Amino acid sequence: MRAITRYRITDHAREEMIRRQTKEEEVARVLAAPEQVETVCEGREVY
């Protein structure tokens, strides 16, 4: 799986990170080495 090195965290995503107590470093680590990728529609993948 390919790593995501450029990304933007939206305001909504930040709110969810706070609610779920997820650190930005954890998000970066997952995007750099995803264990699973799902294509939800053409051109959009979920990690």
C-alpha positions as CSV (number, residue, x, y, z in Angstrom):
1,M,0.0,0.0,0.0
2,R,1.3,3.4,-0.8
3,A,1.9,6.0,1.9
4,I,0.1,9.3,2.1
5,T,2.6,12.0,2.9
6,R,0.5,15.1,1.9
7,Y,-2.9,15.5,3.6
8,R,-5.1,18.1,5.1
9,I,-7.0,17.6,8.4
10,T,-10.4,19.4,8.1
11,D,-12.0,21.2,11.0
12,H,-14.5,18.3,11.3
13,A,-11.7,15.7,11.4
14,R,-9.9,17.8,14.1
15,E,-13.1,17.9,16.2
16,E,-13.4,14.1,15.9
17,M,-9.7,13.7,16.8
18,I,-10.4,15.7,20.0
19,R,-13.5,13.7,20.8
20,R,-11.7,10.4,20.2
21,Q,-8.5,11.5,21.9
22,T,-6.5,10.8,18.7
23,K,-3.2,12.7,18.3
24,E,-2.1,14.1,15.0
25,E,1.1,12.0,15.2
26,E,-1.1,8.8,15.2
27,V,-2.9,10.0,12.1
28,A,0.4,10.7,10.3
29,R,1.7,7.2,11.3
30,V,-1.4,5.5,10.0
31,L,-1.3,7.4,6.7
32,A,2.4,6.7,6.3
33,A,1.8,2.9,6.7
34,P,-1.8,2.0,6.4
35,E,-2.8,-1.6,7.3
36,Q,-5.9,-1.5,5.2
37,V,-7.3,0.7,2.4
38,E,-10.9,0.6,1.1
39,T,-12.1,2.2,-2.1
40,V,-15.5,3.7,-1.3
41,C,-16.2,5.2,-4.7
42,E,-14.1,6.0,-7.7
43,G,-11.2,8.2,-6.7
44,R,-11.9,8.1,-3.0
45,E,-10.1,5.7,-0.6
46,V,-10.6,5.3,3.2
47,Y,-7.6,4.4,5.4
